[in-house]
Amino acid sequence: QVQLVESGGGLVQPGGSLRLSCAASGRISRINDMTWYRQGPGNERELVAEIARDGSANYADSVKGRFTISRVNAKNEVYLQMNDLKPEDTAVYSCSAVVFTSPYLLRSTLFWGQGTQVTVSS
């Protein structure tokens, strides 16, 4: 069993910054891609940023230049630095990870965290 737990969400004014963290724990042999998604009020869940083990990253057009995704493989953690936040960034942010749970099996599973609320408002 693998658990992902997000933290760092909260209320911030437009133009402010927040840093989200996501820690994976449990039966983990290796984690490949890690991602951040968000779902705002009345919206579908959308991909915000993704990062591979080597640090290569991709971002949604709406957050390019403002958000930075990073990870520490030895800690099984992924982060999302969010700068110049806008009201439209308000959403529940969730992390996910592609996890290999056994060193002996070519079997991976996508796990999700519960999510953390980010509210951008004046």
SEPA-113950 format. One line per 4 residues: number of its first residue (from 1); their letters; for each residue z, y, x of N, C-alpha, C, O. Coordinates in nm, 4 decimals. Each point is the difference from the previous one (the first is absolute). Example, Ala and Ser with C-alpha at 12.3 -4.5 7.8 and 13.67 -1.06 7.14 Angstrom:
2
1 = AS = 0.7800,-0.5690,1.3190,0.0000,0.1190,-0.0890,0.0000,0.1200,0.0900,0.0665,-0.0019,0.1036  -0.1385,0.1069,-0.1386,0.0060,0.1190,0.0820,0.0730,0.1090,-0.0770,0.0169,0.1108,0.0509
This chain:
122
1 = QVQL = 0.0000,-0.1175,0.0833,0.0000,0.1175,-0.0833,0.0000,0.1244,0.0881,0.0705,0.0062,0.1008  -0.1501,0.0924,-0.1398,-0.0120,0.1253,0.0723,0.0315,0.1147,-0.0942,-0.0431,0.0010,-0.1153  0.1185,0.0954,0.1655,0.0325,0.1184,-0.0771,-0.0476,0.1244,0.0731,0.0126,0.0096,0.1220  -0.0673,0.0855,-0.1964,-0.0375,0.1298,0.0525,0.0804,0.1056,-0.0746,0.0020,0.0015,-0.1230
5 = VESG = 0.0640,0.0866,0.1968,0.0842,0.1020,-0.0590,-0.0418,0.1370,0.0515,0.0010,0.0247,0.1206  -0.0379,0.0647,-0.2132,-0.0392,0.1362,0.0345,0.1205,0.0931,-0.0063,0.0956,-0.0248,-0.0734  -0.1019,0.1316,0.1511,0.1025,0.1026,-0.0032,-0.0613,0.1327,0.0431,-0.1097,0.0035,0.0558  0.1811,0.1054,-0.0820,-0.0428,0.1308,0.0450,-0.0573,0.0904,-0.1067,-0.0297,0.1162,0.0277
9 = GGLV = 0.0134,-0.1660,-0.1484,-0.0522,0.0823,-0.1073,0.1013,0.1031,-0.0460,0.1172,-0.0049,0.0373  -0.1640,0.0986,-0.1190,0.0881,0.1027,-0.0502,-0.0767,0.1153,-0.0601,-0.1204,-0.0089,-0.0238  0.1920,0.1178,-0.0005,-0.0566,0.1214,-0.0571,-0.0238,0.1019,0.1101,0.0893,0.0282,0.0799  -0.2091,0.0265,-0.0759,-0.0353,0.0977,0.1024,-0.0893,0.1074,-0.0612,-0.0744,-0.0266,-0.0944
13 = QPGG = 0.0821,0.1473,0.1484,-0.0841,0.1093,-0.0479,-0.1409,-0.0106,0.0570,-0.0194,-0.0592,0.1062  -0.0787,0.1157,-0.1753,-0.1358,0.0015,0.0544,-0.0021,0.0583,0.1407,0.0655,0.1004,0.0282  -0.1418,-0.1651,0.0595,-0.0051,0.0410,0.1390,0.1018,-0.0686,0.0881,-0.0058,0.0119,0.1224  0.0987,-0.0831,-0.1825,0.1026,-0.0687,0.0752,-0.0466,-0.1329,0.0549,-0.1164,-0.0378,-0.0140
17 = SLRL = 0.2098,-0.0331,0.0773,-0.0313,-0.1266,0.0654,0.1017,-0.1068,-0.0352,0.1160,0.0299,-0.0284  -0.1601,-0.1538,0.0305,0.0853,-0.1162,-0.0153,-0.0524,-0.1107,0.0903,-0.1193,-0.0064,0.0299  0.2096,-0.0800,0.0126,-0.0382,-0.1166,0.0786,0.0495,-0.1251,-0.0715,0.1205,-0.0197,-0.0161  -0.2131,-0.0638,-0.0262,0.0330,-0.1246,-0.0667,0.0063,-0.1136,0.1010,-0.0754,-0.0026,0.0972
21 = SCAA = 0.1658,-0.0905,-0.1214,0.0130,-0.1183,0.0833,-0.0090,-0.1240,-0.0866,0.0378,0.0022,-0.1171  -0.0874,-0.1094,0.1744,-0.0066,-0.1281,-0.0677,0.0359,-0.1077,0.1005,-0.0655,-0.0140,0.1033  0.1689,-0.0615,-0.1336,0.0469,-0.1062,0.0877,-0.0228,-0.1353,-0.0651,0.0401,-0.0223,-0.1142  -0.1038,-0.0668,0.1863,-0.0222,-0.1361,-0.0468,0.1005,-0.0935,0.0651,0.0298,0.0125,0.1187
25 = SGRI = 0.0220,-0.1056,-0.1965,0.0964,-0.0956,0.0516,-0.0202,-0.1348,-0.0673,-0.0684,-0.0103,-0.1018  0.1279,-0.0921,0.1594,-0.0115,-0.1339,-0.0546,-0.0749,-0.0926,0.0931,0.0043,0.0149,0.1221  -0.0726,-0.1100,-0.1814,-0.0723,-0.1001,0.0779,-0.1341,0.0582,0.0425,-0.0993,-0.0129,-0.0715  0.0966,0.0767,0.1877,-0.1181,0.0680,0.0512,-0.0383,-0.0567,0.1357,0.0791,0.0014,0.0943
29 = SRIN = -0.2005,-0.0509,-0.0864,-0.0559,-0.0412,0.1276,-0.0848,0.1111,0.0613,0.0075,0.0263,0.1201  -0.0880,0.0384,-0.2037,-0.0890,0.1060,0.0451,-0.0421,0.0829,-0.1204,-0.0213,-0.0538,-0.1087  0.0094,0.1839,0.1280,-0.0503,0.0887,-0.1035,-0.1302,0.0615,0.0482,-0.0055,0.0606,0.1070  -0.0985,-0.0765,-0.1864,-0.1271,0.0636,0.0329,-0.0041,0.1400,-0.0617,0.0780,0.0864,0.0399
33 = DMTW = -0.1662,-0.0626,-0.1349,-0.0119,0.1341,-0.0559,0.1240,0.0405,-0.0787,0.0613,-0.0819,-0.0684  -0.0256,0.2093,0.0793,0.1042,0.0596,-0.0813,-0.0588,0.1238,-0.0664,-0.0806,0.0713,0.0597  0.1214,-0.0466,-0.1825,-0.0610,0.1075,-0.0779,0.1040,0.0775,-0.0785,0.1100,-0.0486,-0.0260  -0.1470,0.1699,-0.0113,0.0744,0.0806,-0.0951,-0.0893,0.0279,-0.1198,-0.1137,0.0447,0.0153
37 = YRQG = 0.1655,-0.0711,-0.1338,-0.0646,0.0331,-0.1252,0.0863,0.0991,-0.0759,0.1181,0.0172,0.0305  -0.1773,0.0475,-0.1290,0.0775,0.0857,-0.0872,-0.0551,-0.0061,-0.1416,-0.1178,-0.0282,-0.0220  0.2058,0.0553,-0.0732,-0.0391,0.0062,-0.1395,0.0704,0.1185,-0.0639,0.1219,-0.0009,-0.0176  -0.1992,0.1027,-0.0168,0.0536,0.1180,-0.0638,0.0041,-0.0152,-0.1506,-0.0516,-0.0979,-0.0539
41 = PGNE = 0.1127,0.1939,-0.0149,0.0103,-0.0051,-0.1461,-0.1370,-0.0087,-0.0661,-0.0853,0.0862,0.0212  0.0647,-0.1892,-0.1003,-0.1252,-0.0168,-0.0710,-0.1182,-0.0406,0.0847,-0.1132,-0.0009,-0.0483  0.1371,-0.0329,0.1738,-0.1083,-0.0364,0.0912,0.0061,-0.1466,0.0390,0.1042,-0.0648,-0.0106  -0.2178,0.0138,0.0559,-0.0042,-0.1339,0.0552,0.0545,0.0012,0.1421,-0.0007,0.1034,0.0668
45 = RELV = 0.0472,-0.2174,-0.0215,0.0475,-0.0109,0.1368,-0.1171,0.0168,0.0964,-0.1063,-0.0588,-0.0201  0.1259,0.1391,0.1247,-0.1058,0.0264,0.0948,0.0488,-0.0213,0.1427,0.1179,0.0180,0.0303  -0.2100,-0.0562,0.0557,0.0300,-0.0173,0.1412,0.0140,0.1362,0.0662,-0.0878,0.0853,-0.0131  0.1977,-0.0651,0.0837,0.0249,0.1246,0.0713,-0.0389,-0.0125,0.1462,-0.0731,0.0837,0.0530
49 = AEIA = 0.1221,-0.1886,0.0121,-0.0273,-0.0202,0.1412,0.0219,-0.1459,0.0350,0.0801,-0.0688,-0.0634  -0.1513,0.0223,0.1638,0.0158,-0.1363,0.0480,-0.0053,-0.0005,0.1514,-0.0633,0.0860,0.0614  0.1301,-0.1832,-0.0018,0.0066,-0.0070,0.1450,0.0002,-0.1455,0.0445,0.0713,-0.0833,-0.0559  -0.1517,0.0543,0.1568,-0.0065,-0.1331,0.0583,0.1017,-0.0134,0.1127,0.0647,0.0977,0.0377
53 = RDGS = -0.0506,-0.2187,0.0159,0.0982,-0.0235,0.1050,-0.0253,0.0843,0.1244,0.0942,0.0394,0.0686  -0.2209,-0.0117,-0.0394,-0.0327,0.0768,0.1193,0.0137,0.1505,-0.0200,-0.0268,0.0771,0.0921  0.0679,-0.0347,-0.2108,0.0221,0.1404,-0.0268,-0.1164,0.0733,-0.0627,0.0140,0.1171,-0.0355  -0.1274,-0.1809,0.0208,-0.1125,0.0643,-0.0655,0.0338,0.0243,-0.1469,0.0588,-0.0859,-0.0657
57 = ANYA = -0.0959,0.2026,0.0149,0.0439,0.0404,-0.1320,-0.1131,0.0612,-0.0808,-0.0957,0.0544,0.0551  0.1086,-0.0641,-0.1861,-0.0907,0.0632,-0.0945,0.0817,0.0724,-0.1059,0.1111,-0.0412,-0.0335  -0.1679,0.1500,-0.0190,0.0705,0.0830,-0.0963,-0.0883,0.0325,-0.1189,-0.1225,0.0060,0.0109  0.1869,0.0149,-0.1244,-0.0707,0.0541,-0.1141,-0.0430,0.1429,0.0311,0.0697,0.0722,0.0713
61 = DSVK = -0.1839,-0.0317,-0.1245,-0.0505,0.1345,0.0266,0.1007,0.1082,-0.0393,0.0074,0.1045,0.0646  0.0691,-0.1293,-0.1693,0.0917,0.0999,-0.0510,0.1176,0.0285,0.0929,0.0670,0.1021,-0.0156  -0.0406,-0.1902,0.1116,0.1155,0.0176,0.0885,-0.0387,0.0165,0.1462,0.0876,0.0212,0.0839  -0.2145,-0.0302,-0.0512,-0.0439,0.0138,0.1385,0.0405,0.1357,0.0560,-0.0176,0.1035,-0.0642
65 = GRFT = 0.0718,-0.1065,0.1845,0.0453,0.1218,0.0644,0.1413,0.0392,-0.0351,0.0575,0.0874,0.0648  0.0004,-0.1501,-0.1666,0.1361,0.0314,-0.0424,0.0972,-0.1160,0.0205,0.1166,0.0215,0.0330  -0.1644,-0.1441,-0.0526,0.0848,-0.1185,0.0112,-0.0345,-0.0767,0.1270,-0.1148,-0.0002,0.0444  0.2150,-0.0646,0.0133,-0.0196,-0.0845,0.1165,0.0750,-0.1309,-0.0198,0.1205,-0.0001,-0.0253
69 = ISRV = -0.1917,-0.1110,0.0367,0.0619,-0.1311,-0.0101,0.0225,-0.0551,0.1403,-0.0829,0.0198,0.0888  0.1941,-0.0886,-0.0689,0.0306,-0.0601,0.1287,0.0815,-0.1261,-0.0237,0.0479,-0.0239,-0.1109  -0.0323,-0.0563,0.2146,0.0763,-0.1233,-0.0135,0.0637,-0.0375,0.1321,-0.0452,0.0417,0.1066  0.1507,-0.1209,-0.1148,0.0643,-0.0595,0.1166,0.0024,-0.1497,-0.0251,0.0816,-0.0494,-0.0778
73 = NAKN = -0.1701,-0.0216,0.1430,-0.0164,-0.1421,-0.0265,0.1274,-0.0796,0.0296,0.0338,-0.0927,-0.0736  0.0364,0.1285,0.1808,0.1201,-0.0732,0.0387,0.1104,0.0120,-0.1039,0.0897,-0.0842,-0.0049  -0.0951,0.1880,-0.0783,0.1007,0.0208,-0.1039,-0.0506,-0.0348,-0.1393,0.0752,0.0087,-0.0971  -0.2014,-0.0478,0.0862,-0.0604,-0.0289,-0.1298,0.0148,0.1184,-0.0953,0.0351,-0.0163,-0.1169
77 = EVYL = -0.0625,0.1353,0.1693,0.0158,0.1210,-0.0789,-0.1276,0.0831,0.0012,-0.0740,0.0021,0.0983  0.0505,0.0653,-0.2080,-0.1111,0.0923,-0.0122,0.0532,0.1313,-0.0562,0.0951,0.0007,-0.0782  -0.1567,0.1105,0.1182,0.0475,0.1323,-0.0378,-0.1157,0.0831,-0.0538,-0.1167,-0.0263,0.0289  0.1515,0.1259,-0.1068,-0.0984,0.0944,-0.0494,0.0583,0.1398,0.0114,0.0892,0.0373,-0.0762
81 = QMND = -0.1400,0.0398,0.1716,0.0396,0.1391,0.0157,-0.0879,0.0844,-0.0897,-0.1222,0.0000,0.0147  0.1833,0.0723,-0.1078,-0.0729,0.0790,-0.0976,0.0319,0.1473,0.0217,0.1146,0.0424,-0.0151  -0.2162,0.0349,0.0506,0.0149,0.1429,0.0229,-0.0823,0.0787,-0.1011,-0.0918,-0.0532,-0.0624  0.1261,0.1804,0.0476,-0.0706,0.0886,-0.0919,-0.0158,-0.0651,-0.1371,-0.1101,-0.0074,-0.0544
85 = LKPE = 0.2205,-0.0388,0.0005,-0.0037,-0.0716,-0.1268,-0.0409,0.0911,-0.1147,0.0336,0.1184,-0.0026  -0.1062,-0.1756,-0.0914,-0.0513,0.0710,-0.1161,0.0515,-0.0660,-0.1270,0.0351,-0.1179,0.0026  -0.0296,0.1908,-0.1140,0.0465,-0.0596,-0.1252,-0.0758,-0.1264,-0.0378,0.0583,-0.0919,-0.0576  -0.1862,0.0859,0.0888,-0.0783,-0.1180,-0.0329,0.0359,-0.1225,0.0837,-0.0480,-0.1100,-0.0271
89 = DTAV = 0.1325,0.1288,0.1291,0.0499,-0.1132,0.0777,0.1164,-0.0701,-0.0689,0.0439,-0.1057,0.0451  0.0062,0.1630,-0.1531,0.1110,-0.0598,-0.0733,-0.0385,-0.1386,-0.0503,-0.0994,-0.0157,-0.0708  0.1788,-0.0845,0.1077,-0.0319,-0.1375,-0.0359,0.1107,-0.0923,0.0496,0.0876,0.0404,0.0766  -0.0936,-0.1640,-0.1216,0.0792,-0.1061,0.0592,-0.0817,-0.0601,0.1132,-0.1116,-0.0476,-0.0210
93 = YSCS = 0.1676,0.0503,0.1402,-0.0687,-0.0505,0.1176,0.0524,-0.1390,0.0341,0.1207,-0.0208,0.0118  -0.2124,-0.0739,0.0038,0.0356,-0.1380,0.0292,-0.0703,-0.0468,0.1261,-0.1132,0.0397,0.0274  0.1803,-0.1235,0.0486,-0.0626,-0.0581,0.1176,-0.0344,-0.1456,-0.0273,0.0618,-0.0653,-0.0841  -0.1600,0.0162,0.1556,-0.0376,-0.1398,-0.0082,-0.0311,-0.0508,0.1398,-0.0287,0.0777,0.0911
97 = AVVF = 0.0349,-0.2089,-0.0758,-0.0239,-0.0603,0.1301,-0.0615,-0.1377,-0.0166,0.0397,-0.0775,-0.0870  -0.1371,0.0484,0.1717,-0.0590,-0.1331,0.0059,0.0800,-0.0789,0.1018,-0.0037,0.0303,0.1192  0.0765,-0.1319,-0.1658,0.0992,-0.0680,0.0814,-0.0360,-0.1469,0.0187,-0.0304,-0.0709,-0.0959  0.0347,0.0270,0.2209,-0.0023,-0.1423,0.0311,0.1448,-0.0451,0.0121,0.0746,0.0514,0.0834
101 = TSPY = -0.0349,-0.1470,-0.1661,0.1387,-0.0427,-0.0059,0.0301,-0.1215,0.0866,0.1163,-0.0376,0.0144  -0.2179,-0.0239,0.0430,0.0200,-0.1169,0.0858,-0.0940,0.0063,0.1196,-0.1174,0.0335,-0.0160  0.1671,-0.0653,0.1367,-0.0876,-0.0027,0.1172,-0.0895,-0.1225,0.0042,-0.0887,-0.0090,0.0849  0.1108,-0.0847,-0.1749,-0.0721,-0.1269,0.0008,-0.1089,-0.0088,-0.1061,-0.0814,-0.0922,0.0029
105 = LLRS = 0.0788,0.1859,-0.0956,-0.0957,-0.0026,-0.1095,-0.0840,0.1267,-0.0019,0.0509,0.1095,0.0240  -0.1793,-0.1248,-0.0524,-0.0903,0.1131,-0.0165,0.0081,0.0461,-0.1450,-0.0944,-0.0152,-0.0775  0.2073,0.0708,0.0438,0.0289,0.0393,-0.1372,0.0666,0.1363,-0.0008,0.1051,0.0185,0.0615  -0.1650,0.0760,-0.1302,0.0559,0.1335,-0.0113,0.0232,0.0348,-0.1459,-0.0648,-0.0543,-0.0895
109 = TLFW = 0.1576,0.1449,0.0673,0.0362,0.0426,-0.1334,0.0165,0.1510,-0.0018,0.0552,0.0577,0.0937  -0.1022,0.0063,-0.1992,0.0182,0.1432,-0.0176,0.1310,0.0252,-0.0735,0.0190,-0.0467,-0.1122  0.0711,0.1208,0.1761,0.1283,0.0349,-0.0590,0.0049,0.1492,-0.0298,-0.0637,0.0808,0.0674  0.1403,-0.0465,-0.1693,0.0156,0.1385,-0.0447,0.1460,0.0408,-0.0027,0.0879,-0.0818,-0.0272
113 = GQGT = -0.0629,0.2078,0.0554,0.1327,0.0559,-0.0177,0.0189,0.0536,-0.1406,-0.0942,0.0039,-0.0792  0.2155,0.0371,0.0489,0.0336,0.0497,-0.1329,-0.0530,0.1409,-0.0236,-0.0315,0.0358,-0.1135  0.0213,0.0435,0.2177,-0.0507,0.1354,-0.0110,0.1097,0.1042,0.0130,0.1168,-0.0272,-0.0276  -0.1558,0.1466,0.0699,0.0916,0.1127,0.0102,-0.0658,0.1234,-0.0602,-0.1184,0.0252,0.0224
117 = QVTV = 0.1956,0.0512,-0.0987,-0.0535,0.1144,-0.0726,-0.0119,0.1216,0.0910,0.0943,0.0358,0.0705  -0.2109,0.0268,-0.0732,-0.0235,0.1268,0.0673,-0.0384,0.1025,-0.1054,-0.0973,-0.0189,-0.0730  0.1735,0.1270,0.0648,-0.0274,0.1052,-0.0960,-0.0183,0.1317,0.0739,0.0879,0.0430,0.0747  -0.2020,0.0204,-0.0961,-0.0321,0.1278,0.0636,-0.0048,0.1056,-0.1095,-0.0908,0.0004,-0.0831
121 = SS = 0.1879,0.0879,0.0837,0.0113,0.0988,-0.1062,0.0778,0.1211,0.0489,0.0908,-0.0121,0.0823  -0.1272,0.1288,-0.1337,0.0724,0.1222,0.0307,0.1060,0.0302,-0.1046,0.0707,0.1002,0.0110
